[in-house]
Amino acid sequence: MTEDDGGADEHTGPAEDGDALGSPGDELVRLYNGGETIENLAARFGLSYRKVRTALLAAGVKLRPPRIQLPPTPPGLVNAYFSGRSIRQLADMHGMSYNQTRRILLAEGVVLRPRGRQ
């Protein structure tokens, strides 16, 4: 039986590796809540901005508002994005730049579609 217990302990090593994937998530939350930016966390952990942001949202973190002051969200912008419009189309419709439109959608909590997907 001790051998079985030893085998279980050996499995703890790989499980810890799996937990290590979860641990950075906990660490991301702790650091973000401590004032770190998503950009800094992405660089620190070797992740994309999107992965860090998605992990924080999945952990229930309320994201801080962007430092750049954004104009008010145009009515219907978010719904139009969810209906399949592209960021570029929305930018043209509302007389904004692509980046400004993208930042507004992110500030509204929208999880953006991958590029080229409608």
C-alpha distances in whole Angstrom, upper triangle without the diagonal:
4,5,5,6,9,10,11,12,14,15,17,19,21,21,23,25,26,26,28,30,30,31,34,35,35,36,39,40,40,42,44,45,46,49,47,49,47,49,48,44,45,46,43,40,42,42,45,47,46,42,43,45,43,40,42,43,40,39,42,44,47,49,52,55,56,58,61,63,63,66,65,64,66,66,64,63,59,60,62,59,56,59,59,61,60,60,63,65,65,66,69,69,69,71,68,66,63,61,63,62,58,58,59,57,54,55,55,52,52,49,51,51,50,53,55,54,56
4,5,5,6,8,10,10,12,14,15,17,19,19,21,23,24,24,26,29,29,29,33,34,33,35,38,38,38,40,43,43,44,47,45,47,46,47,46,42,43,44,41,38,40,40,44,46,45,41,41,44,42,39,41,42,39,38,41,43,46,48,50,54,55,57,60,62,62,65,65,63,66,66,64,62,59,60,61,58,56,59,59,61,60,60,63,65,64,65,68,69,69,70,67,65,62,60,62,61,57,57,58,56,53,54,55,51,52,49,51,51,50,53,55,54,56
4,5,5,6,9,10,10,12,14,16,17,18,20,22,23,24,26,28,28,29,32,33,33,34,37,38,38,40,42,43,44,47,45,47,45,46,45,41,42,43,40,37,38,39,42,44,44,40,40,43,41,38,40,42,39,38,41,42,46,48,50,54,54,56,59,61,62,64,64,62,65,65,63,61,58,59,60,57,55,58,57,60,58,58,61,63,63,64,67,68,67,69,66,64,61,59,60,60,56,56,57,55,52,54,54,50,51,48,50,49,48,51,53,52,54
4,5,5,6,9,10,11,12,15,16,16,18,20,21,22,24,26,26,27,30,31,31,33,35,36,36,39,41,41,42,45,44,45,43,45,44,40,40,41,39,36,37,37,40,43,42,38,38,41,39,36,38,39,36,35,38,40,44,45,48,51,52,55,57,59,59,62,62,60,62,62,60,58,55,56,57,54,52,55,54,57,56,56,59,61,60,61,65,65,65,67,64,62,59,57,58,57,54,54,55,53,50,51,51,48,48,45,47,47,46,49,51,49,51
4,5,5,6,9,10,11,13,15,15,16,19,20,20,22,24,24,25,28,29,29,30,33,34,34,36,38,39,39,42,41,43,41,43,41,38,38,39,37,34,36,36,39,41,40,37,37,39,37,34,36,38,34,33,36,38,42,43,46,49,50,52,55,57,57,60,60,58,61,61,59,57,54,55,57,53,51,54,54,56,55,55,58,60,59,60,64,64,64,65,62,61,57,55,57,56,52,52,53,51,48,49,50,46,47,44,46,46,45,48,50,49,51
4,5,5,6,9,10,11,14,14,15,18,19,19,21,24,24,24,27,29,28,30,33,34,33,35,38,39,39,42,40,42,41,42,40,37,37,38,35,32,34,35,38,40,40,36,36,39,37,34,36,38,35,33,37,38,42,43,46,49,50,52,55,57,57,60,60,58,61,61,60,58,54,55,57,54,52,55,54,56,55,55,58,60,59,60,63,64,64,65,62,60,57,55,56,56,52,52,53,51,48,49,50,46,47,44,46,46,45,48,50,49,51
4,5,5,6,9,10,12,12,14,16,17,18,20,22,23,23,26,28,28,29,32,33,33,35,37,38,39,42,40,41,39,41,39,36,36,37,34,31,33,33,36,39,38,34,34,37,35,32,35,36,33,32,36,37,41,42,45,48,49,51,53,56,56,59,58,57,59,59,57,56,52,53,55,51,49,52,51,54,52,52,55,57,57,58,61,62,62,63,60,58,55,53,55,54,50,50,52,49,46,48,48,45,45,42,44,43,42,45,47,46,48
4,5,5,6,9,10,10,12,14,15,15,18,20,20,21,24,25,25,27,29,30,30,32,35,35,36,39,37,39,37,39,37,34,34,35,33,30,31,31,34,36,36,32,32,35,33,30,32,33,30,29,32,34,38,39,42,45,46,48,51,53,53,56,56,54,56,56,55,53,49,50,52,49,47,50,49,51,50,50,53,55,54,56,59,59,59,61,58,56,53,51,52,51,48,47,49,47,44,45,46,42,42,39,41,41,40,43,45,44,46
4,5,5,7,10,10,10,13,14,14,16,19,19,19,22,24,23,25,28,29,29,30,33,34,34,37,36,37,36,37,36,32,32,33,31,28,30,30,33,35,35,31,31,34,32,29,31,33,30,29,32,33,37,38,41,44,45,47,50,52,52,55,55,53,56,57,55,53,49,51,52,49,47,50,50,52,50,50,53,55,54,55,59,59,59,60,57,55,52,50,52,51,47,47,49,46,43,45,45,42,42,39,41,41,40,43,46,45,47
4,5,6,8,9,10,12,13,14,16,18,19,19,22,24,24,25,28,29,29,31,33,34,35,37,36,37,35,36,35,31,32,32,30,27,28,29,32,34,34,30,31,33,32,29,31,33,30,29,33,34,38,39,41,44,45,47,49,52,52,55,55,53,56,56,55,53,49,50,52,49,47,50,49,51,49,49,52,54,54,54,58,59,58,60,56,54,51,49,51,50,47,46,48,46,43,44,45,42,42,39,40,40,39,42,44,43,46
4,5,6,6,8,10,11,12,14,16,17,18,20,22,22,23,26,27,28,29,31,33,34,36,34,35,33,35,33,30,30,31,29,25,27,27,30,32,32,28,28,31,29,26,28,30,27,26,30,31,35,36,39,42,43,45,47,50,50,53,52,50,53,53,52,49,46,47,49,45,44,46,45,48,46,46,49,51,51,52,55,56,55,57,54,52,49,47,48,48,44,44,45,43,40,42,42,39,39,36,37,37,36,39,41,40,42
4,6,5,6,8,9,10,12,14,15,15,18,19,19,20,23,24,24,26,29,30,30,33,31,33,31,33,31,28,28,29,26,23,25,26,29,31,30,26,26,29,28,24,26,28,25,24,28,29,33,34,36,40,40,42,45,47,48,51,50,49,51,52,50,48,45,46,48,44,43,46,45,47,46,45,48,50,50,50,54,55,54,55,52,50,47,45,47,46,43,42,44,42,38,40,40,37,37,34,36,37,36,39,41,40,42
4,5,5,6,9,10,10,13,14,14,17,19,19,20,22,24,24,25,28,29,30,32,30,31,30,31,29,26,26,27,24,21,23,24,27,29,29,25,25,28,27,24,26,28,26,25,28,29,33,33,36,39,40,41,44,47,47,50,50,48,51,52,50,48,45,46,48,44,43,46,45,47,45,44,47,50,49,50,53,54,53,55,51,49,46,44,46,45,42,41,43,41,38,39,40,37,37,34,36,36,35,37,40,39,42
4,5,5,6,9,9,11,13,14,16,18,18,19,21,23,24,25,27,29,30,32,30,31,28,30,28,25,25,26,23,20,21,22,25,27,27,23,23,26,25,22,24,27,24,23,27,28,32,32,35,38,38,40,42,45,45,48,48,46,49,49,48,45,42,44,45,41,40,43,42,44,42,42,44,47,46,47,50,51,51,52,49,47,44,42,43,43,39,39,41,39,36,38,38,35,35,32,33,33,32,34,37,36,39
4,5,5,6,8,10,11,12,14,16,16,18,20,21,22,24,26,27,28,30,28,29,27,29,28,24,24,26,23,20,22,21,24,26,26,22,22,25,23,20,22,24,21,20,24,25,29,30,33,36,37,39,41,44,44,46,46,44,47,47,46,44,40,42,43,40,38,41,40,42,41,41,44,46,45,46,49,50,49,51,48,46,43,41,42,42,38,38,39,37,34,36,36,33,33,30,32,32,31,34,36,35,37
4,5,5,6,9,9,9,12,14,14,15,17,19,19,21,23,24,25,27,26,27,25,27,25,22,22,23,21,18,20,20,23,25,25,21,21,24,22,19,21,23,21,20,23,24,28,28,31,34,35,37,39,42,42,45,45,43,46,47,46,43,40,42,43,40,38,42,41,42,41,40,43,45,45,45,49,50,49,50,47,45,42,40,41,41,37,36,38,36,33,35,35,32,33,30,32,32,31,34,37,36,38
4,5,5,7,9,9,11,13,14,15,17,19,20,21,23,24,25,27,25,26,24,25,24,20,20,21,19,15,17,17,21,23,23,19,19,22,21,18,20,23,20,20,23,24,28,28,30,33,34,35,38,41,41,44,44,42,45,46,44,42,39,40,42,38,37,40,39,40,39,38,41,43,43,43,46,48,47,48,45,43,40,37,39,39,35,35,37,35,32,33,34,31,31,28,30,30,28,31,34,33,36
4,5,5,7,9,11,12,13,15,16,18,19,20,22,24,25,27,25,25,23,24,24,20,20,21,19,16,17,17,20,22,21,17,18,20,19,16,18,20,17,17,21,22,26,26,29,32,32,34,37,39,39,42,42,40,43,43,41,39,36,37,39,35,34,37,36,38,36,36,39,41,40,41,44,45,45,46,43,41,38,36,38,37,33,33,35,33,29,31,32,28,29,25,27,27,26,29,32,31,33
4,5,5,6,9,10,10,12,14,15,16,18,20,21,22,24,22,24,22,23,22,19,19,21,19,15,17,17,20,21,21,17,17,19,18,15,17,19,16,15,19,20,23,24,27,30,31,33,35,38,38,41,41,39,42,42,41,39,36,37,39,35,34,37,37,38,37,36,39,41,40,41,45,45,45,46,43,41,38,36,37,37,33,32,34,32,29,30,31,27,28,25,27,28,27,30,33,32,34
4,5,5,6,9,10,10,12,14,15,16,18,20,20,22,20,21,20,21,20,16,16,18,15,12,14,14,18,19,20,16,15,18,18,14,16,19,17,16,19,20,23,23,26,29,29,31,34,36,37,40,40,38,41,42,41,39,35,37,39,35,34,38,37,38,36,35,38,41,40,40,44,45,44,45,42,40,37,34,36,36,32,31,33,31,28,29,31,27,28,25,27,28,27,29,32,32,34
4,6,6,7,9,10,11,13,15,16,17,19,20,22,19,20,18,19,18,15,14,16,15,11,13,12,15,17,16,13,12,15,14,11,14,16,14,14,17,18,21,21,24,27,27,29,32,34,34,37,37,36,38,39,38,35,32,34,35,32,31,34,33,34,33,32,35,37,36,37,40,41,41,42,38,36,33,31,33,32,29,28,30,28,25,27,28,24,25,22,23,24,23,26,29,28,30
4,6,5,7,9,10,11,13,14,15,17,18,20,19,19,17,19,19,15,15,18,16,13,15,14,16,17,17,13,12,15,13,10,12,14,12,11,14,15,19,19,22,25,26,28,31,33,33,36,36,34,37,38,36,34,31,33,34,31,30,33,33,34,33,32,35,37,36,37,40,41,40,41,38,37,34,31,32,32,28,28,29,27,24,25,26,23,23,21,23,24,24,27,30,29,31
4,5,5,6,8,10,10,12,14,15,16,18,17,18,17,19,17,14,15,17,14,11,14,14,17,18,18,15,13,16,15,11,13,16,14,12,15,15,19,20,22,25,26,28,30,33,33,36,37,35,38,39,38,36,33,35,37,33,32,36,35,36,35,34,37,39,38,38,42,42,41,43,39,37,35,32,33,33,30,28,30,29,25,26,27,24,25,23,25,26,26,29,32,31,33
4,5,5,6,8,9,10,12,14,15,16,14,15,13,15,14,10,11,13,11,8,11,11,14,14,15,12,10,13,13,10,11,14,13,12,15,14,18,17,20,23,23,25,27,30,30,34,34,33,36,37,36,34,31,33,35,31,30,34,33,34,32,31,34,36,35,35,39,40,39,40,36,34,32,29,30,30,27,25,27,26,23,24,25,22,23,21,23,24,24,26,30,29,31
4,5,5,6,9,10,10,12,14,15,14,14,12,15,14,11,12,14,13,10,13,11,13,13,13,10,8,11,10,7,7,11,10,8,11,11,15,15,17,21,21,23,26,28,28,31,31,30,33,34,33,31,28,30,32,28,27,31,31,32,30,29,32,34,33,33,37,37,36,37,34,33,30,27,28,28,25,23,25,24,20,21,22,19,20,18,20,22,22,25,28,27,29
4,5,5,6,9,10,11,12,14,14,15,14,17,16,12,14,16,14,12,16,15,17,16,17,14,11,13,13,9,9,12,11,8,11,11,14,15,17,21,22,24,27,29,30,33,33,31,35,36,35,33,30,32,34,31,30,34,33,34,33,31,35,37,35,35,39,40,38,40,36,35,32,30,30,30,27,25,27,26,22,22,24,20,22,21,23,25,25,28,32,31,32
4,5,5,6,8,10,10,12,11,13,12,15,13,10,12,14,11,10,14,13,16,15,16,14,11,13,14,11,10,14,14,11,14,12,16,15,17,21,21,23,26,28,29,32,33,32,35,36,36,34,31,33,35,32,31,35,35,35,34,32,35,37,35,35,39,40,38,39,36,34,32,29,30,30,27,25,27,26,22,23,24,21,23,22,24,26,26,29,32,31,33
4,6,5,6,8,10,11,9,10,9,11,10,7,9,12,10,9,12,11,13,12,13,11,8,10,11,8,7,11,12,10,12,10,13,12,14,17,18,19,22,25,25,29,29,28,32,33,32,30,27,30,32,28,28,32,31,32,30,28,31,33,32,32,35,36,35,36,32,30,28,25,26,26,23,21,23,22,19,19,21,18,20,18,20,23,23,25,29,28,30
4,6,5,6,8,10,9,11,10,14,13,10,12,15,13,13,16,14,15,14,15,13,9,10,11,8,6,9,10,7,9,7,10,10,12,16,17,19,22,24,25,28,28,27,31,32,31,29,26,29,31,28,27,31,31,32,30,28,32,34,32,32,36,36,34,36,32,31,29,26,26,26,23,21,23,22,18,18,20,17,19,18,21,23,24,27,30,29,31
4,6,5,6,9,9,12,12,15,13,11,14,16,14,13,17,16,18,17,18,16,12,13,15,12,10,13,14,11,12,10,12,13,14,18,19,20,23,25,27,30,30,30,33,34,34,32,29,32,34,31,31,35,35,35,34,32,35,37,35,35,38,39,37,38,35,33,32,28,29,29,26,24,25,25,21,21,22,20,23,22,24,27,27,30,34,33,34
4,5,5,7,6,8,10,12,10,8,11,13,11,11,15,15,16,15,16,15,11,13,15,13,11,14,15,13,14,11,13,13,13,16,17,18,21,23,25,28,29,29,32,34,34,32,29,32,34,31,31,35,34,35,33,30,33,36,34,33,37,38,36,36,33,31,30,26,27,28,25,22,24,24,20,20,22,20,22,22,24,26,27,29,33,32,34
4,5,5,5,6,7,10,9,8,11,13,12,13,15,14,15,13,14,14,10,10,13,11,8,11,14,12,12,9,10,9,9,13,13,15,18,20,21,25,25,25,29,30,30,28,26,29,30,28,28,31,31,31,30,27,30,32,30,30,33,34,32,33,29,28,27,23,23,24,21,19,20,20,17,16,18,16,19,18,21,24,24,26,30,30,31
4,5,7,9,11,14,13,11,15,17,15,16,19,18,19,16,17,17,13,13,15,13,10,12,14,12,12,8,9,9,9,13,15,16,19,21,22,25,26,26,29,31,31,29,27,29,32,29,29,33,33,33,32,29,32,34,32,32,35,36,33,34,31,30,29,26,25,26,24,21,22,22,18,17,19,17,20,20,23,26,27,29,33,32,33
4,6,9,12,14,12,11,15,16,15,16,19,19,20,18,19,19,15,15,18,16,13,16,18,15,15,12,13,12,11,15,16,16,20,22,24,27,28,28,32,33,34,32,30,33,35,32,32,36,36,36,34,32,34,37,34,34,37,38,36,36,33,32,31,27,27,28,26,23,24,24,21,20,22,20,23,23,26,29,29,32,35,35,36
4,6,10,12,10,10,14,15,14,16,19,18,18,16,18,18,14,14,17,16,13,16,18,16,16,13,13,11,9,12,13,13,16,18,21,24,25,25,29,31,32,29,28,31,33,30,31,34,34,34,32,29,32,34,32,31,34,35,33,33,30,28,27,24,23,25,23,20,21,22,19,17,20,19,22,22,24,27,28,30,33,33,34
4,7,8,7,7,10,11,10,12,15,15,15,13,15,15,12,12,16,14,12,15,18,16,16,13,14,11,11,13,13,13,16,19,21,24,25,26,29,31,32,29,27,31,32,29,30,33,33,32,30,27,30,33,31,30,33,34,32,32,29,27,26,22,22,24,21,19,21,21,18,17,20,19,21,21,22,25,25,27,31,31,32
4,5,5,6,9,10,11,12,14,13,13,10,13,13,10,10,14,13,11,14,17,16,16,13,13,10,9,11,10,10,13,16,18,21,23,23,26,28,29,26,24,28,29,26,27,30,30,29,27,24,26,29,27,26,30,31,29,29,25,23,22,18,19,20,18,15,17,18,14,14,17,16,18,18,19,22,22,24,28,28,29
4,5,5,6,9,10,11,12,10,9,6,9,10,6,7,10,10,9,12,14,14,15,12,12,9,10,12,11,12,14,17,18,21,23,22,25,27,27,24,22,26,26,23,24,28,27,26,24,21,24,27,25,24,28,29,27,28,24,22,20,17,18,19,16,14,16,16,12,13,16,14,16,15,16,19,19,20,24,24,26
4,5,5,6,9,10,10,9,8,6,10,11,8,9,13,13,13,15,17,18,19,16,16,13,13,14,12,12,14,18,18,22,24,23,26,29,29,25,24,27,28,24,26,29,28,27,24,21,23,27,25,24,27,29,27,27,24,21,19,16,17,19,16,14,17,17,14,15,18,17,18,17,17,20,19,20,24,24,26
4,5,5,6,9,10,10,10,9,12,13,10,12,15,14,14,17,19,18,19,17,17,14,14,16,14,14,16,20,21,25,27,26,30,32,32,29,27,31,31,28,29,32,31,31,28,25,27,30,29,28,31,33,31,31,27,25,23,20,21,23,20,17,21,21,17,18,21,20,21,20,20,23,22,23,27,28,30
4,5,5,6,8,8,9,8,11,10,7,10,12,11,11,14,16,15,17,14,16,13,14,16,15,16,19,22,23,26,28,27,30,32,32,29,27,30,31,27,28,32,30,30,28,25,28,31,29,29,32,34,32,32,29,26,24,21,22,23,20,18,21,21,17,18,21,19,20,18,19,22,21,23,27,27,29
4,6,5,6,5,5,5,9,8,6,9,11,11,11,14,16,16,18,16,17,15,16,18,16,17,19,22,23,26,28,27,30,32,31,28,26,29,29,26,26,30,28,28,25,23,25,29,28,27,30,32,31,31,27,25,22,19,21,22,19,17,20,20,16,18,21,18,19,17,17,19,18,20,23,24,26
4,6,5,7,8,8,12,11,10,13,15,15,15,18,20,19,22,19,21,18,19,20,18,19,20,24,25,28,30,29,32,34,34,31,29,32,32,29,30,33,31,31,28,26,27,31,30,29,32,34,33,33,29,26,24,21,23,24,21,20,23,23,19,21,24,22,22,20,20,22,21,22,25,26,29
4,6,8,10,11,14,13,11,14,16,15,15,18,19,19,21,19,21,18,19,21,20,20,22,26,27,31,32,31,35,37,36,33,31,34,35,31,32,35,34,34,31,29,31,34,33,32,35,37,36,36,32,29,27,24,26,27,24,22,25,25,22,23,26,23,24,22,23,25,23,25,28,29,32
4,6,9,10,13,10,9,13,14,12,13,17,17,17,20,18,20,18,20,22,21,22,24,27,28,32,33,32,35,37,36,33,30,33,34,30,30,34,32,33,30,28,30,33,33,32,35,37,36,36,33,30,28,25,27,27,24,23,26,25,21,23,25,23,23,21,22,23,22,23,27,27,30
4,7,10,12,10,10,13,15,14,15,18,19,19,22,20,22,20,22,23,22,23,24,28,28,32,33,32,34,36,35,32,30,33,33,29,30,33,31,31,28,27,29,32,31,31,34,36,35,35,32,29,26,23,26,26,23,22,25,24,21,23,26,23,23,21,21,22,20,21,24,25,28
4,7,8,6,7,10,11,11,13,15,16,16,19,18,20,18,19,21,20,21,23,26,26,29,30,29,31,33,32,29,27,29,29,26,26,29,27,28,25,23,26,29,28,28,31,33,32,32,29,26,23,21,23,24,20,19,22,21,18,20,22,20,20,17,17,18,16,18,21,22,25
4,5,5,6,9,10,11,13,14,15,17,19,18,19,16,18,19,18,19,20,23,23,26,27,26,28,30,29,25,23,26,26,22,23,26,24,24,21,20,22,25,24,24,27,29,28,29,25,23,20,17,20,20,16,16,19,18,15,18,20,17,17,14,14,15,13,15,18,19,22
4,6,5,6,9,10,11,12,14,15,17,15,16,13,15,16,14,16,17,20,19,23,24,22,25,27,26,23,21,24,24,20,21,24,23,23,20,18,20,23,22,22,25,27,26,26,23,20,18,15,17,17,14,13,16,15,12,14,16,14,14,12,12,14,13,15,19,19,21
4,5,5,6,8,10,10,12,14,15,14,15,13,15,16,15,18,18,21,20,22,23,21,24,25,24,21,18,21,21,18,18,21,20,20,18,16,19,21,21,21,24,25,25,26,22,20,17,15,17,16,13,13,15,13,10,13,15,12,12,9,9,11,10,12,16,16,18
4,5,5,6,9,10,10,12,14,14,16,14,17,18,17,20,21,24,23,26,26,24,27,28,27,24,21,23,24,20,20,24,22,23,21,20,22,25,24,24,28,29,28,29,26,24,21,19,21,20,16,16,18,16,13,16,17,14,14,11,12,13,12,15,18,18,20
4,5,5,6,9,10,11,13,11,13,11,14,16,15,18,19,22,22,25,25,24,27,28,27,24,22,25,25,22,22,26,24,25,23,21,24,27,25,25,29,30,29,30,26,24,22,19,20,20,17,16,18,17,13,15,17,14,14,12,14,16,15,18,21,21,23
4,5,5,6,9,10,11,9,10,8,11,13,13,16,17,19,19,22,22,20,23,25,24,21,18,21,22,19,19,23,22,22,20,19,22,24,22,23,26,27,26,27,24,22,20,17,18,18,14,13,15,13,10,11,13,10,11,9,11,14,14,17,20,20,21
4,5,5,6,9,10,10,12,11,14,16,16,19,20,22,21,24,24,21,24,25,24,21,18,20,21,18,17,21,20,21,20,19,22,24,23,23,27,27,27,28,25,24,21,19,20,19,15,15,16,14,11,13,14,10,10,8,10,12,13,16,19,18,19
4,5,5,6,9,9,12,11,15,17,18,20,22,24,24,27,26,25,27,28,27,25,21,24,25,22,21,25,24,25,24,23,26,28,26,27,31,31,30,32,29,27,24,22,23,22,19,18,20,18,14,16,17,13,14,11,14,16,16,19,23,21,23
4,5,5,7,5,8,8,11,14,15,18,20,22,22,24,24,23,26,27,26,24,21,23,25,22,21,25,25,26,24,23,26,28,26,27,30,31,29,31,28,27,24,22,22,22,18,17,18,17,13,14,15,12,13,12,15,17,18,21,25,23,24
4,5,5,5,7,8,11,14,15,18,20,21,21,23,22,20,23,24,23,21,18,20,22,19,18,22,22,23,22,21,25,26,24,25,29,29,27,29,26,26,23,21,21,20,17,16,16,14,11,12,12,9,10,9,13,15,17,20,23,21,22
4,5,7,10,11,15,17,19,22,24,25,24,27,26,24,26,27,25,23,20,22,24,21,19,23,23,25,24,23,27,28,26,28,31,31,30,32,29,29,26,24,24,23,20,19,20,17,15,16,15,12,13,11,14,16,18,21,24,22,23
4,6,9,11,14,17,19,22,24,26,25,28,27,25,28,29,28,26,23,25,27,24,23,26,27,28,27,26,30,31,29,30,34,34,33,35,32,31,28,26,26,25,22,21,22,20,17,17,17,14,16,14,18,20,21,24,27,26,26
4,6,9,13,15,18,21,23,24,23,26,24,23,26,26,25,24,21,23,25,23,21,25,26,27,27,25,29,30,28,29,33,32,31,33,30,30,28,25,25,24,22,20,20,18,15,15,15,12,14,14,17,20,22,25,28,26,26
4,6,9,12,15,17,20,21,21,24,23,22,25,26,25,24,21,23,26,23,22,26,27,27,27,25,28,30,27,28,32,32,30,32,29,28,26,24,23,23,20,18,18,17,14,13,14,11,14,14,17,20,22,25,28,27,27
4,7,9,12,15,17,18,18,20,19,19,22,23,23,21,18,21,24,22,21,25,26,26,25,23,27,28,25,26,30,29,27,29,26,26,25,22,21,21,19,16,16,15,12,11,11,9,13,14,17,20,22,25,28,27,27
4,6,9,12,14,15,15,18,18,17,21,22,22,20,18,21,23,20,20,24,25,25,23,21,24,26,23,23,27,27,25,26,23,23,21,19,18,18,16,13,13,13,10,8,10,8,12,13,15,19,21,23,26,25,26
4,6,9,11,12,13,16,16,16,20,22,23,21,19,22,24,22,23,26,27,26,25,22,25,27,24,23,27,27,25,26,23,22,21,18,17,18,16,13,13,14,11,9,11,11,14,15,18,21,23,25,28,27,28
4,6,9,9,10,13,13,13,17,19,20,18,17,20,22,20,21,25,25,24,23,20,23,24,21,20,24,24,21,22,19,19,19,16,14,15,14,10,10,12,10,7,9,10,13,15,17,21,23,24,27,27,27
4,5,7,8,12,13,13,17,20,21,18,17,21,22,20,22,25,25,23,22,18,21,23,20,19,22,23,20,21,17,17,16,13,11,13,12,8,9,11,9,7,11,12,14,16,16,20,22,22,26,26,26
4,6,9,12,14,16,19,22,24,21,20,24,25,23,25,28,28,26,24,21,23,25,22,20,24,25,22,22,18,18,18,14,13,15,15,11,12,15,13,11,14,15,18,19,20,23,25,25,28,29,29
4,6,10,12,14,17,20,22,19,19,23,23,22,24,27,26,24,22,19,20,22,20,18,21,22,19,18,15,14,15,12,10,13,13,9,10,14,12,11,14,16,17,19,19,23,24,24,27,28,28
4,7,9,12,15,18,20,17,18,22,22,21,24,26,26,24,23,19,20,22,19,17,20,21,17,17,14,14,16,13,10,13,13,10,10,14,13,11,13,16,18,20,20,24,25,25,28,29,28
4,6,8,11,14,16,14,15,18,19,18,20,23,23,20,19,16,17,19,15,14,17,17,14,14,11,12,13,11,7,9,11,8,7,11,11,9,11,14,15,18,18,21,23,23,25,26,25
4,6,8,12,14,12,14,17,17,17,20,22,22,20,19,16,17,18,14,13,15,15,11,12,10,12,14,12,9,10,12,10,8,12,13,11,12,16,16,19,19,22,25,24,26,26,25
4,6,9,12,11,12,15,16,16,18,20,21,19,19,16,18,18,14,14,16,15,12,13,12,14,15,15,11,11,13,12,8,11,13,11,10,14,15,19,19,22,25,25,27,26,25
4,6,8,7,8,11,12,12,15,17,18,16,16,13,16,15,12,12,14,13,10,12,11,13,14,14,10,9,11,10,7,8,11,9,8,12,12,16,16,19,22,22,24,23,21
4,6,6,8,10,11,12,14,15,17,14,15,13,15,14,10,10,12,10,7,10,10,13,14,15,12,10,13,13,9,10,14,13,11,15,14,18,17,20,23,23,24,23,21
4,6,8,9,9,12,13,14,16,14,16,15,17,15,11,13,15,12,10,13,14,17,17,18,15,13,15,15,12,12,15,14,12,15,15,18,18,20,24,24,25,23,21
4,6,5,6,9,10,10,12,11,13,13,15,13,10,12,14,11,10,14,14,17,16,18,16,12,14,16,12,11,15,15,12,15,13,16,16,18,21,21,22,20,17
4,6,5,6,9,10,11,9,11,9,12,10,7,9,12,9,8,12,12,14,13,14,12,9,11,12,9,8,12,12,10,12,11,14,13,15,18,18,19,18,15
4,5,5,6,9,10,10,11,10,13,12,9,12,14,13,12,15,14,16,14,15,13,10,11,12,9,7,10,11,8,10,8,11,11,13,16,17,18,16,14
4,5,5,6,9,9,12,12,15,13,11,14,16,13,14,17,17,18,17,18,17,13,14,15,13,10,13,14,11,12,10,13,13,14,17,18,19,16,14
4,5,5,7,6,9,10,12,10,8,11,13,10,11,15,15,16,15,17,16,12,13,15,13,11,14,16,13,14,12,14,13,13,16,17,16,15,12
4,5,5,5,6,7,10,9,7,11,13,12,12,15,15,15,13,14,14,10,10,13,11,8,11,14,12,12,9,10,9,9,13,13,14,12,9
4,5,7,9,11,14,13,11,15,17,15,16,19,18,19,16,18,17,14,13,15,14,10,13,15,12,12,9,10,9,9,13,14,15,12,9
4,6,9,12,14,12,11,15,16,14,16,19,19,20,18,20,19,16,16,18,17,13,16,18,16,16,13,13,12,12,15,16,15,12,9
4,6,9,12,10,10,14,15,14,16,18,18,18,16,18,18,15,14,17,16,13,16,19,17,16,13,13,11,10,12,12,11,9,5
4,7,8,6,7,10,11,10,12,15,15,15,13,15,16,12,12,16,15,12,15,18,16,17,13,14,11,11,13,12,11,10,7
4,5,5,6,9,10,11,12,14,13,13,10,12,13,10,10,14,13,11,14,17,16,16,13,13,10,9,11,9,9,9,7
4,5,5,6,9,10,11,12,10,9,6,9,10,7,6,10,10,9,11,14,14,15,12,12,9,10,11,10,11,11,10
4,5,5,6,9,10,10,9,8,6,9,10,8,9,12,13,12,14,17,17,18,15,16,13,13,14,11,12,13,12
4,5,5,6,9,10,10,10,9,12,13,10,11,15,14,13,16,18,18,19,16,17,14,14,16,14,13,14,12
4,5,5,6,8,8,9,8,11,10,7,9,12,11,10,14,15,15,16,14,16,13,14,16,15,15,15,13
4,5,5,6,5,6,5,9,8,6,8,11,10,11,14,15,15,17,15,17,15,16,17,16,16,17,16
4,6,5,6,8,8,12,11,9,12,15,14,15,18,19,19,21,19,20,18,18,20,18,18,18,17
4,6,8,10,11,14,13,10,13,16,14,14,18,19,18,21,18,20,18,19,21,19,19,19,17
4,6,9,10,13,11,9,12,14,12,13,16,17,16,19,18,20,18,20,22,21,21,21,19
4,7,10,12,10,9,13,14,13,15,18,18,18,21,20,22,20,22,23,21,22,23,21
4,7,8,6,6,10,11,10,12,15,15,16,19,18,20,18,19,21,19,20,21,20
4,5,5,6,9,10,11,12,14,15,17,19,18,19,17,18,19,17,19,20,20
4,6,5,6,9,10,11,12,14,15,17,15,16,13,15,15,13,15,16,16
4,5,5,6,9,10,10,12,14,15,14,15,13,15,15,14,16,18,18
4,5,5,6,9,10,10,12,14,14,16,14,17,18,17,19,20,20
4,5,5,6,9,10,11,13,12,13,12,14,16,15,17,17,17
4,5,5,6,9,10,11,9,10,9,11,13,12,15,15,15
4,5,5,6,9,10,10,11,11,14,15,16,18,19,19
4,5,5,6,9,9,12,11,15,17,17,20,19,19
4,5,5,7,5,8,8,11,14,15,17,16,15
4,5,5,5,7,8,11,14,15,18,17,17
4,5,7,10,11,15,17,19,21,21,20
4,6,9,11,14,17,19,21,20,19
4,6,9,13,15,18,20,19,18
4,6,9,12,15,17,15,14
4,7,9,12,15,13,13
4,7,9,11,10,10
4,6,8,6,7
4,6,6,9
4,6,8
4,7
4
